[in-house]
Amino acid sequence: MPKFPKGILLILLLLTACAAPKSMPADLVSLKTPAELGEASRRAYLQARSAPEKKEKLEWSHQGIVYADKCLKQAPKETTCLYFQTLNTGVYLQNHITNYQRGLHQMVANCDALNQIQPDFEHAGCYRILGNIFSQAPSFSLNPKNITQDLDRSVQNLKEAVKLAPDYALNRLFLARSLEQVGEKDAAKTELQAFDRLDKTGIDLDYPPWKKDRDSLAQKLL
């Protein structure tokens, strides 16, 4: 799942970004079905997530978005395409900040749609994504239509993620973080302790900095 580095969205408007490289997938024409396109978007996301260089991350995530766009034109409710378009958009925004609000709106719209169809998809992944967006978004904007930080919505979405997938460790960690942000220390401590007890297989790939986040919270709560 995608993670915005702490504070980065708070300085987006102060930064200037150059044009991002865009690479159209060579096999786009040959992929016909939503299932094929969804799988291609998933593979592109995995490549983007693991790519060592910013340029590669942008190229792979852009390809993932293109696959998903084609898929969703055919099948607007295809869960795999909704989800991996969202994750690829998150990677793209982390590495290219121009028009980031448009990207955030797309991510929120995708996740709202997916949650109406299959809310437990990928361990309640869209509730987890929404929780992180509303935790990390800018705290203020002159444009009332912009997505801004809303910690109550963050907690609400992450509680849904825990309800649907209580054994997926990252749901607990992210909920603990948002609860600590709103000052609910006891509840945050409970969630962090639950996180510590859970199996963490695979979360290094899903969210590499989890140990840093866990230790930071532990210093505040345990």
C-alpha positions, 0 to 999 in steps of 0.5 A: 500500500502506498505511504506518504512520507511524514510531512511531505504533503505539507510542503507540496505547494512550496516545491517545483517539479519538472515534467515527469517521464511517461512511458506507454506500455508496449503490450497495452493493445494486446491486453483485452480483458479487465482481468488481464489489465488488472494483473498488468496494473498490479505487476506495474505497481510491484515494479514501481514499488521496488524500483531504486530510481525515481525515474523508474518509479514514475515510469512503472507507476504511470504504466500501471495507471494506464493499464487500469484506465483502460480496464475501468473504461470497460469495467468501472467496478473491477476491484483489482483495477480500482485498487491498483490504479489507486496504489500506482497513483500513490507511488506517482504522487510521491515522486511527482507532486504536480497536480497532486490534489487531482491525484488524491481526489482520484484515489479517494473516489476509487477507494469509495467505489471499491469499498461499496463493492468489496470492502475487505479487498486486500485486507481492507486495503482501501480503508487503509489507504483512506486512513493514511490520506486523511492522516497525511494530507495538508492541514490547510488549503485555501481551496475548500474543494481540496483534500485536507487532513481530517484525523477523525476520518482517518481514525474512522477509516482505519477502524473499519480496516481493523474491523474487516481485517483485524489480523493484518498487522498494518491496519493496527499500526496505522490505527495506532498512529492516527489515534495517537495523533488525535490524543487517544493515547490509551486506545493507541497503546492498545492497538500498538500492543495488538500490532506487536502480537500479530504475524508480520510476514510480508509487511516489509514489502507492503510498508518498508518503514514499519519498524521505524513507525512502530518504534516511534510510537512505542516511545510515546505510548509504551 
